[in-house]
Amino acid sequence: MANQLLKPIFKKRLQVLVVAAICCLAACETAPPVQEMSDARQAIAVAKEAGAADLAAFHLQAAEKYLASAEQSLGRKAYNQARRDANHAKMKALDALKAAENGRESDNN
């Protein structure tokens, strides 16, 4: 008998937990990727300062294309896509930085 009385309480709590989890996941979509965009822009700037425009143009151009795509997605409020593209831009910028540094080391040897 006590078990039958507790079932509705547990069912209600489970429903509340499911709704809370859905709300948390939805919050991820609604938050603009401010930090990711900033990280991508900074990584591109550092790569340019390291000479990536001359020594790793392919990677730098890819980073800039991803950043441009992220900015467009941001304008459409497609925050998940913007976040992905910003992260790709950062990674490509880091590839450009590494390639530029390797290219500079080769020139010095």
PDB file as gemmi writes it, atoms N, CA and C in Angstrom:
CRYST1    1.000    1.000    1.000  90.00  90.00  90.00 P 1                      
ATOM      1  N   MET A   1       0.819  -1.197   0.000  1.00  0.00           N  
ATOM      2  CA  MET A   1       0.000   0.000   0.000  1.00  0.00           C  
ATOM      3  C   MET A   1       0.866   1.265   0.000  1.00  0.00           C  
ATOM      4  N   ALA A   2       1.904   1.280   0.836  1.00  0.00           N  
ATOM      5  CA  ALA A   2       2.789   2.441   0.896  1.00  0.00           C  
ATOM      6  C   ALA A   2       3.496   2.629  -0.445  1.00  0.00           C  
ATOM      7  N   ASN A   3       3.813   1.505  -1.086  1.00  0.00           N  
ATOM      8  CA  ASN A   3       4.473   1.547  -2.384  1.00  0.00           C  
ATOM      9  C   ASN A   3       3.592   2.247  -3.419  1.00  0.00           C  
ATOM     10  N   GLN A   4       2.304   1.993  -3.384  1.00  0.00           N  
ATOM     11  CA  GLN A   4       1.369   2.617  -4.325  1.00  0.00           C  
ATOM     12  C   GLN A   4       1.246   4.113  -4.062  1.00  0.00           C  
ATOM     13  N   LEU A   5       1.396   4.526  -2.842  1.00  0.00           N  
ATOM     14  CA  LEU A   5       1.317   5.950  -2.509  1.00  0.00           C  
ATOM     15  C   LEU A   5       2.572   6.697  -2.948  1.00  0.00           C  
ATOM     16  N   LEU A   6       3.711   6.018  -2.919  1.00  0.00           N  
ATOM     17  CA  LEU A   6       4.977   6.665  -3.277  1.00  0.00           C  
ATOM     18  C   LEU A   6       5.191   6.759  -4.780  1.00  0.00           C  
ATOM     19  N   LYS A   7       4.591   5.874  -5.572  1.00  0.00           N  
ATOM     20  CA  LYS A   7       4.774   5.869  -7.024  1.00  0.00           C  
ATOM     21  C   LYS A   7       4.427   7.217  -7.662  1.00  0.00           C  
ATOM     22  N   PRO A   8       3.287   7.833  -7.348  1.00  0.00           N  
ATOM     23  CA  PRO A   8       2.994   9.135  -7.963  1.00  0.00           C  
ATOM     24  C   PRO A   8       4.013  10.214  -7.582  1.00  0.00           C  
ATOM     25  N   ILE A   9       4.538  10.149  -6.378  1.00  0.00           N  
ATOM     26  CA  ILE A   9       5.531  11.139  -5.943  1.00  0.00           C  
ATOM     27  C   ILE A   9       6.816  10.974  -6.751  1.00  0.00           C  
ATOM     28  N   PHE A  10       7.278   9.739  -6.897  1.00  0.00           N  
ATOM     29  CA  PHE A  10       8.488   9.488  -7.666  1.00  0.00           C  
ATOM     30  C   PHE A  10       8.290   9.835  -9.138  1.00  0.00           C  
ATOM     31  N   LYS A  11       7.112   9.534  -9.657  1.00  0.00           N  
ATOM     32  CA  LYS A  11       6.818   9.847 -11.056  1.00  0.00           C  
ATOM     33  C   LYS A  11       6.861  11.360 -11.278  1.00  0.00           C  
ATOM     34  N   LYS A  12       6.295  12.110 -10.349  1.00  0.00           N  
ATOM     35  CA  LYS A  12       6.280  13.571 -10.456  1.00  0.00           C  
ATOM     36  C   LYS A  12       7.706  14.120 -10.378  1.00  0.00           C  
ATOM     37  N   ARG A  13       8.509  13.588  -9.459  1.00  0.00           N  
ATOM     38  CA  ARG A  13       9.900  14.043  -9.329  1.00  0.00           C  
ATOM     39  C   ARG A  13      10.693  13.732 -10.592  1.00  0.00           C  
ATOM     40  N   LEU A  14      10.458  12.578 -11.168  1.00  0.00           N  
ATOM     41  CA  LEU A  14      11.132  12.207 -12.401  1.00  0.00           C  
ATOM     42  C   LEU A  14      10.755  13.169 -13.524  1.00  0.00           C  
ATOM     43  N   GLN A  15       9.494  13.534 -13.602  1.00  0.00           N  
ATOM     44  CA  GLN A  15       9.049  14.481 -14.617  1.00  0.00           C  
ATOM     45  C   GLN A  15       9.734  15.836 -14.422  1.00  0.00           C  
ATOM     46  N   VAL A  16       9.840  16.271 -13.184  1.00  0.00           N  
ATOM     47  CA  VAL A  16      10.496  17.546 -12.890  1.00  0.00           C  
ATOM     48  C   VAL A  16      11.968  17.481 -13.292  1.00  0.00           C  
ATOM     49  N   LEU A  17      12.636  16.383 -12.994  1.00  0.00           N  
ATOM     50  CA  LEU A  17      14.047  16.225 -13.363  1.00  0.00           C  
ATOM     51  C   LEU A  17      14.236  16.219 -14.882  1.00  0.00           C  
ATOM     52  N   VAL A  18      13.339  15.563 -15.594  1.00  0.00           N  
ATOM     53  CA  VAL A  18      13.427  15.525 -17.053  1.00  0.00           C  
ATOM     54  C   VAL A  18      13.235  16.927 -17.628  1.00  0.00           C  
ATOM     55  N   VAL A  19      12.270  17.650 -17.138  1.00  0.00           N  
ATOM     56  CA  VAL A  19      12.038  19.023 -17.604  1.00  0.00           C  
ATOM     57  C   VAL A  19      13.252  19.898 -17.294  1.00  0.00           C  
ATOM     58  N   ALA A  20      13.824  19.747 -16.112  1.00  0.00           N  
ATOM     59  CA  ALA A  20      15.013  20.530 -15.742  1.00  0.00           C  
ATOM     60  C   ALA A  20      16.186  20.204 -16.659  1.00  0.00           C  
ATOM     61  N   ALA A  21      16.374  18.938 -16.990  1.00  0.00           N  
ATOM     62  CA  ALA A  21      17.453  18.540 -17.884  1.00  0.00           C  
ATOM     63  C   ALA A  21      17.258  19.123 -19.280  1.00  0.00           C  
ATOM     64  N   ILE A  22      16.030  19.107 -19.760  1.00  0.00           N  
ATOM     65  CA  ILE A  22      15.735  19.680 -21.079  1.00  0.00           C  
ATOM     66  C   ILE A  22      16.007  21.183 -21.084  1.00  0.00           C  
ATOM     67  N   CYS A  23      15.645  21.851 -20.019  1.00  0.00           N  
ATOM     68  CA  CYS A  23      15.888  23.290 -19.919  1.00  0.00           C  
ATOM     69  C   CYS A  23      17.384  23.592 -19.920  1.00  0.00           C  
ATOM     70  N   CYS A  24      18.153  22.779 -19.233  1.00  0.00           N  
ATOM     71  CA  CYS A  24      19.607  22.970 -19.210  1.00  0.00           C  
ATOM     72  C   CYS A  24      20.198  22.798 -20.596  1.00  0.00           C  
ATOM     73  N   LEU A  25      19.739  21.793 -21.311  1.00  0.00           N  
ATOM     74  CA  LEU A  25      20.233  21.572 -22.670  1.00  0.00           C  
ATOM     75  C   LEU A  25      19.813  22.705 -23.596  1.00  0.00           C  
ATOM     76  N   ALA A  26      18.626  23.202 -23.421  1.00  0.00           N  
ATOM     77  CA  ALA A  26      18.157  24.311 -24.250  1.00  0.00           C  
ATOM     78  C   ALA A  26      18.959  25.567 -23.964  1.00  0.00           C  
ATOM     79  N   ALA A  27      19.399  25.746 -22.744  1.00  0.00           N  
ATOM     80  CA  ALA A  27      20.195  26.927 -22.391  1.00  0.00           C  
ATOM     81  C   ALA A  27      21.513  26.941 -23.147  1.00  0.00           C  
ATOM     82  N   CYS A  28      22.066  25.763 -23.414  1.00  0.00           N  
ATOM     83  CA  CYS A  28      23.309  25.691 -24.177  1.00  0.00           C  
ATOM     84  C   CYS A  28      23.117  26.259 -25.576  1.00  0.00           C  
ATOM     85  N   GLU A  29      21.985  26.013 -26.177  1.00  0.00           N  
ATOM     86  CA  GLU A  29      21.693  26.508 -27.524  1.00  0.00           C  
ATOM     87  C   GLU A  29      21.431  28.003 -27.523  1.00  0.00           C  
ATOM     88  N   THR A  30      20.870  28.521 -26.460  1.00  0.00           N  
ATOM     89  CA  THR A  30      20.467  29.924 -26.466  1.00  0.00           C  
ATOM     90  C   THR A  30      21.588  30.873 -26.062  1.00  0.00           C  
ATOM     91  N   ALA A  31      22.695  30.358 -25.561  1.00  0.00           N  
ATOM     92  CA  ALA A  31      23.795  31.223 -25.141  1.00  0.00           C  
ATOM     93  C   ALA A  31      24.751  31.440 -26.311  1.00  0.00           C  
ATOM     94  N   PRO A  32      24.979  32.688 -26.703  1.00  0.00           N  
ATOM     95  CA  PRO A  32      25.927  32.952 -27.788  1.00  0.00           C  
ATOM     96  C   PRO A  32      27.335  32.496 -27.397  1.00  0.00           C  
ATOM     97  N   PRO A  33      28.108  32.001 -28.350  1.00  0.00           N  
ATOM     98  CA  PRO A  33      29.451  31.504 -28.059  1.00  0.00           C  
ATOM     99  C   PRO A  33      30.482  32.634 -27.981  1.00  0.00           C  
ATOM    100  N   VAL A  34      30.312  33.503 -27.029  1.00  0.00           N  
ATOM    101  CA  VAL A  34      31.165  34.687 -26.910  1.00  0.00           C  
ATOM    102  C   VAL A  34      32.627  34.298 -26.708  1.00  0.00           C  
ATOM    103  N   GLN A  35      32.878  33.389 -25.772  1.00  0.00           N  
ATOM    104  CA  GLN A  35      34.264  32.999 -25.485  1.00  0.00           C  
ATOM    105  C   GLN A  35      34.913  32.299 -26.672  1.00  0.00           C  
ATOM    106  N   GLU A  36      34.179  31.434 -27.328  1.00  0.00           N  
ATOM    107  CA  GLU A  36      34.717  30.713 -28.476  1.00  0.00           C  
ATOM    108  C   GLU A  36      35.069  31.673 -29.610  1.00  0.00           C  
ATOM    109  N   MET A  37      34.213  32.660 -29.847  1.00  0.00           N  
ATOM    110  CA  MET A  37      34.493  33.647 -30.893  1.00  0.00           C  
ATOM    111  C   MET A  37      35.742  34.448 -30.550  1.00  0.00           C  
ATOM    112  N   SER A  38      35.858  34.852 -29.300  1.00  0.00           N  
ATOM    113  CA  SER A  38      37.027  35.602 -28.856  1.00  0.00           C  
ATOM    114  C   SER A  38      38.296  34.775 -28.995  1.00  0.00           C  
ATOM    115  N   ASP A  39      38.225  33.511 -28.584  1.00  0.00           N  
ATOM    116  CA  ASP A  39      39.387  32.629 -28.699  1.00  0.00           C  
ATOM    117  C   ASP A  39      39.828  32.482 -30.148  1.00  0.00           C  
ATOM    118  N   ALA A  40      38.868  32.327 -31.054  1.00  0.00           N  
ATOM    119  CA  ALA A  40      39.189  32.168 -32.474  1.00  0.00           C  
ATOM    120  C   ALA A  40      39.844  33.435 -33.020  1.00  0.00           C  
ATOM    121  N   ARG A  41      39.291  34.580 -32.685  1.00  0.00           N  
ATOM    122  CA  ARG A  41      39.869  35.848 -33.166  1.00  0.00           C  
ATOM    123  C   ARG A  41      41.288  36.042 -32.638  1.00  0.00           C  
ATOM    124  N   GLN A  42      41.494  35.738 -31.377  1.00  0.00           N  
ATOM    125  CA  GLN A  42      42.827  35.893 -30.788  1.00  0.00           C  
ATOM    126  C   GLN A  42      43.822  34.922 -31.412  1.00  0.00           C  
ATOM    127  N   ALA A  43      43.407  33.693 -31.639  1.00  0.00           N  
ATOM    128  CA  ALA A  43      44.304  32.709 -32.249  1.00  0.00           C  
ATOM    129  C   ALA A  43      44.691  33.129 -33.666  1.00  0.00           C  
ATOM    130  N   ILE A  44      43.751  33.669 -34.408  1.00  0.00           N  
ATOM    131  CA  ILE A  44      44.052  34.149 -35.763  1.00  0.00           C  
ATOM    132  C   ILE A  44      45.018  35.328 -35.708  1.00  0.00           C  
ATOM    133  N   ALA A  45      44.807  36.241 -34.779  1.00  0.00           N  
ATOM    134  CA  ALA A  45      45.706  37.395 -34.644  1.00  0.00           C  
ATOM    135  C   ALA A  45      47.126  36.952 -34.300  1.00  0.00           C  
ATOM    136  N   VAL A  46      47.253  35.994 -33.411  1.00  0.00           N  
ATOM    137  CA  VAL A  46      48.581  35.493 -33.029  1.00  0.00           C  
ATOM    138  C   VAL A  46      49.244  34.808 -34.218  1.00  0.00           C  
ATOM    139  N   ALA A  47      48.477  34.031 -34.965  1.00  0.00           N  
ATOM    140  CA  ALA A  47      49.031  33.356 -36.138  1.00  0.00           C  
ATOM    141  C   ALA A  47      49.518  34.380 -37.169  1.00  0.00           C  
ATOM    142  N   LYS A  48      48.754  35.435 -37.368  1.00  0.00           N  
ATOM    143  CA  LYS A  48      49.174  36.486 -38.304  1.00  0.00           C  
ATOM    144  C   LYS A  48      50.458  37.153 -37.837  1.00  0.00           C  
ATOM    145  N   GLU A  49      50.542  37.438 -36.547  1.00  0.00           N  
ATOM    146  CA  GLU A  49      51.750  38.063 -35.994  1.00  0.00           C  
ATOM    147  C   GLU A  49      52.970  37.165 -36.158  1.00  0.00           C  
ATOM    148  N   ALA A  50      52.744  35.859 -36.176  1.00  0.00           N  
ATOM    149  CA  ALA A  50      53.848  34.907 -36.323  1.00  0.00           C  
ATOM    150  C   ALA A  50      54.253  34.710 -37.781  1.00  0.00           C  
ATOM    151  N   GLY A  51      53.558  35.374 -38.688  1.00  0.00           N  
ATOM    152  CA  GLY A  51      53.902  35.277 -40.098  1.00  0.00           C  
ATOM    153  C   GLY A  51      53.152  34.206 -40.857  1.00  0.00           C  
ATOM    154  N   ALA A  52      52.033  33.781 -40.348  1.00  0.00           N  
ATOM    155  CA  ALA A  52      51.268  32.715 -40.993  1.00  0.00           C  
ATOM    156  C   ALA A  52      50.747  33.116 -42.370  1.00  0.00           C  
ATOM    157  N   ALA A  53      50.552  34.399 -42.601  1.00  0.00           N  
ATOM    158  CA  ALA A  53      50.058  34.842 -43.912  1.00  0.00           C  
ATOM    159  C   ALA A  53      51.031  34.437 -45.017  1.00  0.00           C  
ATOM    160  N   ASP A  54      52.325  34.431 -44.709  1.00  0.00           N  
ATOM    161  CA  ASP A  54      53.332  34.044 -45.695  1.00  0.00           C  
ATOM    162  C   ASP A  54      53.735  32.580 -45.568  1.00  0.00           C  
ATOM    163  N   LEU A  55      53.831  32.087 -44.334  1.00  0.00           N  
ATOM    164  CA  LEU A  55      54.389  30.757 -44.097  1.00  0.00           C  
ATOM    165  C   LEU A  55      53.350  29.646 -43.971  1.00  0.00           C  
ATOM    166  N   ALA A  56      52.098  30.013 -43.751  1.00  0.00           N  
ATOM    167  CA  ALA A  56      51.042  29.002 -43.580  1.00  0.00           C  
ATOM    168  C   ALA A  56      49.711  29.559 -44.066  1.00  0.00           C  
ATOM    169  N   ALA A  57      49.720  30.093 -45.267  1.00  0.00           N  
ATOM    170  CA  ALA A  57      48.544  30.770 -45.806  1.00  0.00           C  
ATOM    171  C   ALA A  57      47.323  29.848 -45.889  1.00  0.00           C  
ATOM    172  N   PHE A  58      47.542  28.592 -46.239  1.00  0.00           N  
ATOM    173  CA  PHE A  58      46.432  27.656 -46.387  1.00  0.00           C  
ATOM    174  C   PHE A  58      45.666  27.519 -45.070  1.00  0.00           C  
ATOM    175  N   HIS A  59      46.388  27.273 -43.980  1.00  0.00           N  
ATOM    176  CA  HIS A  59      45.750  27.105 -42.673  1.00  0.00           C  
ATOM    177  C   HIS A  59      45.101  28.410 -42.203  1.00  0.00           C  
ATOM    178  N   LEU A  60      45.785  29.513 -42.420  1.00  0.00           N  
ATOM    179  CA  LEU A  60      45.250  30.804 -41.985  1.00  0.00           C  
ATOM    180  C   LEU A  60      43.968  31.149 -42.738  1.00  0.00           C  
ATOM    181  N   GLN A  61      43.953  30.898 -44.036  1.00  0.00           N  
ATOM    182  CA  GLN A  61      42.738  31.160 -44.817  1.00  0.00           C  
ATOM    183  C   GLN A  61      41.582  30.280 -44.361  1.00  0.00           C  
ATOM    184  N   ALA A  62      41.875  29.030 -44.041  1.00  0.00           N  
ATOM    185  CA  ALA A  62      40.829  28.131 -43.541  1.00  0.00           C  
ATOM    186  C   ALA A  62      40.278  28.656 -42.217  1.00  0.00           C  
ATOM    187  N   ALA A  63      41.167  29.127 -41.348  1.00  0.00           N  
ATOM    188  CA  ALA A  63      40.732  29.680 -40.055  1.00  0.00           C  
ATOM    189  C   ALA A  63      39.835  30.893 -40.267  1.00  0.00           C  
ATOM    190  N   GLU A  64      40.220  31.755 -41.188  1.00  0.00           N  
ATOM    191  CA  GLU A  64      39.427  32.958 -41.454  1.00  0.00           C  
ATOM    192  C   GLU A  64      38.065  32.609 -42.056  1.00  0.00           C  
ATOM    193  N   LYS A  65      38.022  31.574 -42.897  1.00  0.00           N  
ATOM    194  CA  LYS A  65      36.733  31.142 -43.470  1.00  0.00           C  
ATOM    195  C   LYS A  65      35.818  30.589 -42.386  1.00  0.00           C  
ATOM    196  N   TYR A  66      36.382  29.782 -41.492  1.00  0.00           N  
ATOM    197  CA  TYR A  66      35.574  29.255 -40.385  1.00  0.00           C  
ATOM    198  C   TYR A  66      35.066  30.389 -39.495  1.00  0.00           C  
ATOM    199  N   LEU A  67      35.916  31.375 -39.244  1.00  0.00           N  
ATOM    200  CA  LEU A  67      35.488  32.500 -38.414  1.00  0.00           C  
ATOM    201  C   LEU A  67      34.374  33.285 -39.098  1.00  0.00           C  
ATOM    202  N   ALA A  68      34.503  33.504 -40.392  1.00  0.00           N  
ATOM    203  CA  ALA A  68      33.446  34.203 -41.129  1.00  0.00           C  
ATOM    204  C   ALA A  68      32.133  33.421 -41.081  1.00  0.00           C  
ATOM    205  N   SER A  69      32.220  32.109 -41.212  1.00  0.00           N  
ATOM    206  CA  SER A  69      31.026  31.267 -41.117  1.00  0.00           C  
ATOM    207  C   SER A  69      30.428  31.345 -39.715  1.00  0.00           C  
ATOM    208  N   ALA A  70      31.280  31.355 -38.704  1.00  0.00           N  
ATOM    209  CA  ALA A  70      30.799  31.470 -37.320  1.00  0.00           C  
ATOM    210  C   ALA A  70      30.078  32.797 -37.111  1.00  0.00           C  
ATOM    211  N   GLU A  71      30.623  33.866 -37.679  1.00  0.00           N  
ATOM    212  CA  GLU A  71      29.991  35.185 -37.539  1.00  0.00           C  
ATOM    213  C   GLU A  71      28.626  35.207 -38.224  1.00  0.00           C  
ATOM    214  N   GLN A  72      28.522  34.563 -39.393  1.00  0.00           N  
ATOM    215  CA  GLN A  72      27.237  34.487 -40.080  1.00  0.00           C  
ATOM    216  C   GLN A  72      26.230  33.683 -39.259  1.00  0.00           C  
ATOM    217  N   SER A  73      26.679  32.564 -38.721  1.00  0.00           N  
ATOM    218  CA  SER A  73      25.797  31.736 -37.889  1.00  0.00           C  
ATOM    219  C   SER A  73      25.361  32.496 -36.647  1.00  0.00           C  
ATOM    220  N   LEU A  74      26.267  33.254 -36.091  1.00  0.00           N  
ATOM    221  CA  LEU A  74      25.952  34.066 -34.916  1.00  0.00           C  
ATOM    222  C   LEU A  74      24.854  35.070 -35.254  1.00  0.00           C  
ATOM    223  N   GLY A  75      24.954  35.668 -36.428  1.00  0.00           N  
ATOM    224  CA  GLY A  75      23.933  36.617 -36.870  1.00  0.00           C  
ATOM    225  C   GLY A  75      22.564  35.986 -37.049  1.00  0.00           C  
ATOM    226  N   ARG A  76      22.552  34.700 -37.398  1.00  0.00           N  
ATOM    227  CA  ARG A  76      21.285  33.975 -37.557  1.00  0.00           C  
ATOM    228  C   ARG A  76      20.829  33.336 -36.243  1.00  0.00           C  
ATOM    229  N   LYS A  77      21.586  33.565 -35.196  1.00  0.00           N  
ATOM    230  CA  LYS A  77      21.317  32.977 -33.874  1.00  0.00           C  
ATOM    231  C   LYS A  77      21.397  31.453 -33.900  1.00  0.00           C  
ATOM    232  N   ALA A  78      22.198  30.931 -34.816  1.00  0.00           N  
ATOM    233  CA  ALA A  78      22.475  29.492 -34.879  1.00  0.00           C  
ATOM    234  C   ALA A  78      23.727  29.255 -34.041  1.00  0.00           C  
ATOM    235  N   TYR A  79      23.543  29.294 -32.725  1.00  0.00           N  
ATOM    236  CA  TYR A  79      24.669  29.330 -31.806  1.00  0.00           C  
ATOM    237  C   TYR A  79      25.483  28.041 -31.785  1.00  0.00           C  
ATOM    238  N   ASN A  80      24.850  26.901 -31.946  1.00  0.00           N  
ATOM    239  CA  ASN A  80      25.623  25.655 -31.969  1.00  0.00           C  
ATOM    240  C   ASN A  80      26.558  25.622 -33.171  1.00  0.00           C  
ATOM    241  N   GLN A  81      26.056  26.007 -34.331  1.00  0.00           N  
ATOM    242  CA  GLN A  81      26.894  26.044 -35.534  1.00  0.00           C  
ATOM    243  C   GLN A  81      27.994  27.097 -35.383  1.00  0.00           C  
ATOM    244  N   ALA A  82      27.651  28.246 -34.837  1.00  0.00           N  
ATOM    245  CA  ALA A  82      28.646  29.289 -34.616  1.00  0.00           C  
ATOM    246  C   ALA A  82      29.741  28.789 -33.678  1.00  0.00           C  
ATOM    247  N   ARG A  83      29.354  28.089 -32.634  1.00  0.00           N  
ATOM    248  CA  ARG A  83      30.323  27.546 -31.673  1.00  0.00           C  
ATOM    249  C   ARG A  83      31.254  26.536 -32.358  1.00  0.00           C  
ATOM    250  N   ARG A  84      30.681  25.648 -33.161  1.00  0.00           N  
ATOM    251  CA  ARG A  84      31.500  24.654 -33.873  1.00  0.00           C  
ATOM    252  C   ARG A  84      32.480  25.329 -34.824  1.00  0.00           C  
ATOM    253  N   ASP A  85      31.976  26.289 -35.603  1.00  0.00           N  
ATOM    254  CA  ASP A  85      32.843  26.970 -36.569  1.00  0.00           C  
ATOM    255  C   ASP A  85      33.926  27.787 -35.866  1.00  0.00           C  
ATOM    256  N   ALA A  86      33.583  28.416 -34.755  1.00  0.00           N  
ATOM    257  CA  ALA A  86      34.586  29.182 -34.001  1.00  0.00           C  
ATOM    258  C   ALA A  86      35.666  28.254 -33.463  1.00  0.00           C  
ATOM    259  N   ASN A  87      35.278  27.096 -32.990  1.00  0.00           N  
ATOM    260  CA  ASN A  87      36.272  26.130 -32.503  1.00  0.00           C  
ATOM    261  C   ASN A  87      37.150  25.627 -33.643  1.00  0.00           C  
ATOM    262  N   HIS A  88      36.552  25.389 -34.818  1.00  0.00           N  
ATOM    263  CA  HIS A  88      37.341  24.985 -35.986  1.00  0.00           C  
ATOM    264  C   HIS A  88      38.303  26.106 -36.384  1.00  0.00           C  
ATOM    265  N   ALA A  89      37.825  27.335 -36.333  1.00  0.00           N  
ATOM    266  CA  ALA A  89      38.680  28.477 -36.674  1.00  0.00           C  
ATOM    267  C   ALA A  89      39.880  28.548 -35.741  1.00  0.00           C  
ATOM    268  N   LYS A  90      39.637  28.355 -34.479  1.00  0.00           N  
ATOM    269  CA  LYS A  90      40.736  28.383 -33.501  1.00  0.00           C  
ATOM    270  C   LYS A  90      41.751  27.279 -33.800  1.00  0.00           C  
ATOM    271  N   MET A  91      41.262  26.071 -34.068  1.00  0.00           N  
ATOM    272  CA  MET A  91      42.160  24.958 -34.347  1.00  0.00           C  
ATOM    273  C   MET A  91      42.978  25.199 -35.615  1.00  0.00           C  
ATOM    274  N   LYS A  92      42.338  25.719 -36.650  1.00  0.00           N  
ATOM    275  CA  LYS A  92      43.064  26.019 -37.891  1.00  0.00           C  
ATOM    276  C   LYS A  92      44.077  27.136 -37.674  1.00  0.00           C  
ATOM    277  N   ALA A  93      43.720  28.113 -36.851  1.00  0.00           N  
ATOM    278  CA  ALA A  93      44.666  29.189 -36.545  1.00  0.00           C  
ATOM    279  C   ALA A  93      45.864  28.641 -35.775  1.00  0.00           C  
ATOM    280  N   LEU A  94      45.630  27.710 -34.877  1.00  0.00           N  
ATOM    281  CA  LEU A  94      46.742  27.089 -34.148  1.00  0.00           C  
ATOM    282  C   LEU A  94      47.608  26.250 -35.087  1.00  0.00           C  
ATOM    283  N   ASP A  95      46.971  25.593 -36.068  1.00  0.00           N  
ATOM    284  CA  ASP A  95      47.739  24.873 -37.097  1.00  0.00           C  
ATOM    285  C   ASP A  95      48.598  25.853 -37.891  1.00  0.00           C  
ATOM    286  N   ALA A  96      48.023  26.995 -38.233  1.00  0.00           N  
ATOM    287  CA  ALA A  96      48.768  28.017 -38.976  1.00  0.00           C  
ATOM    288  C   ALA A  96      49.938  28.535 -38.148  1.00  0.00           C  
ATOM    289  N   LEU A  97      49.707  28.760 -36.874  1.00  0.00           N  
ATOM    290  CA  LEU A  97      50.776  29.237 -35.992  1.00  0.00           C  
ATOM    291  C   LEU A  97      51.906  28.224 -35.934  1.00  0.00           C  
ATOM    292  N   LYS A  98      51.569  26.964 -35.754  1.00  0.00           N  
ATOM    293  CA  LYS A  98      52.584  25.920 -35.681  1.00  0.00           C  
ATOM    294  C   LYS A  98      53.363  25.824 -36.990  1.00  0.00           C  
ATOM    295  N   ALA A  99      52.652  25.860 -38.105  1.00  0.00           N  
ATOM    296  CA  ALA A  99      53.306  25.784 -39.412  1.00  0.00           C  
ATOM    297  C   ALA A  99      54.204  27.000 -39.639  1.00  0.00           C  
ATOM    298  N   ALA A 100      53.767  28.164 -39.211  1.00  0.00           N  
ATOM    299  CA  ALA A 100      54.580  29.376 -39.363  1.00  0.00           C  
ATOM    300  C   ALA A 100      55.843  29.269 -38.519  1.00  0.00           C  
ATOM    301  N   GLU A 101      55.697  28.778 -37.304  1.00  0.00           N  
ATOM    302  CA  GLU A 101      56.867  28.627 -36.435  1.00  0.00           C  
ATOM    303  C   GLU A 101      57.837  27.596 -37.009  1.00  0.00           C  
ATOM    304  N   ASN A 102      57.309  26.495 -37.534  1.00  0.00           N  
ATOM    305  CA  ASN A 102      58.151  25.473 -38.158  1.00  0.00           C  
ATOM    306  C   ASN A 102      58.834  26.030 -39.403  1.00  0.00           C  
ATOM    307  N   GLY A 103      58.114  26.810 -40.189  1.00  0.00           N  
ATOM    308  CA  GLY A 103      58.683  27.419 -41.380  1.00  0.00           C  
ATOM    309  C   GLY A 103      59.798  28.397 -41.054  1.00  0.00           C  
ATOM    310  N   ARG A 104      59.593  29.151 -39.974  1.00  0.00           N  
ATOM    311  CA  ARG A 104      60.614  30.108 -39.553  1.00  0.00           C  
ATOM    312  C   ARG A 104      61.867  29.381 -39.067  1.00  0.00           C  
ATOM    313  N   GLU A 105      61.667  28.265 -38.352  1.00  0.00           N  
ATOM    314  CA  GLU A 105      62.810  27.472 -37.873  1.00  0.00           C  
ATOM    315  C   GLU A 105      63.578  26.890 -39.047  1.00  0.00           C  
ATOM    316  N   SER A 106      62.862  26.451 -40.097  1.00  0.00           N  
ATOM    317  CA  SER A 106      63.522  25.902 -41.283  1.00  0.00           C  
ATOM    318  C   SER A 106      64.326  26.970 -41.982  1.00  0.00           C  
ATOM    319  N   ASP A 107      63.811  28.175 -42.037  1.00  0.00           N  
ATOM    320  CA  ASP A 107      64.525  29.275 -42.684  1.00  0.00           C  
ATOM    321  C   ASP A 107      65.793  29.633 -41.923  1.00  0.00           C  
ATOM    322  N   ASN A 108      65.773  29.486 -40.614  1.00  0.00           N  
ATOM    323  CA  ASN A 108      66.931  29.832 -39.791  1.00  0.00           C  
ATOM    324  C   ASN A 108      68.030  28.769 -39.846  1.00  0.00           C  
ATOM    325  N   ASN A 109      67.678  27.555 -40.265  1.00  0.00           N  
ATOM    326  CA  ASN A 109      68.678  26.476 -40.309  1.00  0.00           C  
ATOM    327  C   ASN A 109      69.381  26.433 -41.613  1.00  0.00           C  
TER     328      ASN A 109                                                      
END                                                                             
